[in-house]
Amino acid sequence: KGEEETKAALFSLLDLYDRYQDSPVILNLMVACHYAVGEWENGQNIVSILHDKFNNDPSVDINYAIGLSHSSEFSKFKTQISLVKNYKNSYNSSILSMLKDFDKTAENLETQ
């Protein structure tokens, strides 16, 4: 049921996007919906657009990092995580707690 509701939300967001195209909020919500239903490539396609248009928006950078975590581009992921870790905003404390073990995990992955 959650996937159906998420896809319904995505259709509503697509309708809003048709009306208010250059909205980072709507596009970030679309990315989150795609990620929530496991459509990582679709989410990353939207994040690429967001990253080009709104490259100083922390929520875009966070979504970009989340998408990269599901790709094979480890060095880009590591760079993006470093960028996100340097932000001084309301997201930072939550992100830092989630990424507490990232450096250790990244090191282990690099050696494998």
N, C-alpha and C positions, 0 to 999 in steps of 0.2 A: 504493500500500500504506500509506503514512503517513497518508493521510486516513481509510482504513478503521480503522486502529489508533486514531487520535484519536477517531473516532466511537464505537468500542467503549469507549474510556476514558470518554467522555462518558456513555454508558449506565450504566457502573459508578458514576460519580459521581452520576448521577440516583438510583440505588438508595441510595447512601449519604445523599444529601440527604433522601430520604423518611424515613430513620431518624433523622438528626441535623440537622434543618432549619437552625437558626441558626448555621451554621458558616461563618465568613468564608473559611476555608481551602478548604473544598469548593466554595463558590460562586466563589471566585477561580479555582480550577482549572477549573471549568465555563466561566467566561469565557474563559480561555486556550484551551481546546479549541475553543470557538466561533470565536474569532479565528483559530486555526490553520487551520481549514477554510474560512475566509472568510465565516463567518456573523456579520458585524459587527453587524447589528441584534439578533440573538438575544443576543450577548454584551453589547451595550449595555443591553438590557432587564434582564439580571441585574445589571449594574453599577449600574443605577439603584436596584435593591432594596438592593444592598450599600451604596451611597452613603448611602441613607436610614438604614440600620440601624447601619452601622459607619463613620461619617464621619470618624473620626480614625485610620483604619488606612492606613498608607502604601501597602500593596499594592493597596488599593481605589482610592486616588487615582491610582496609576500605571496600573492597568487602565482607569480612567475616562479618563485622558489619552490612552491608546492608542486607545480607542474613538472619542474625539472627533477624533483625527487622521484618521479615515475618515468624518467627517461634514462638513456644511456650516456647522457652528457654530464658526467660526474664533475669535471673541472668547472663547467659553467654553474652547476649546482653549488659547488663549494664557494665560488666567487659570489654568487647571489646570496647565499646564507651569510657570508661575511658582511655584505652590504646591509642586509636586514638587521644583523646583530648590532650595527653601529647606529641605528636610528634611535633618537631620543623622543619617543612618543608613547601613547597609551598602549600600543601593541607590544612594545618592547619587553616588558616584564613577563608577559605570557609567552612570548616567543622564546625568550632566553631560558625560561624554565623547560619548554619543550625541547630546546636544542642543547640542553645541559651536557648530554653525552655525545653530541654530534662530532666533535673533533676526534674523540676516541674511536667512534664508529667509522668515521672517514679514514682514519689512519689504518684501521683494520681492513677496510675494503681496498685501500690502495696496495696493501701488501699481499692481498690474495691473488 
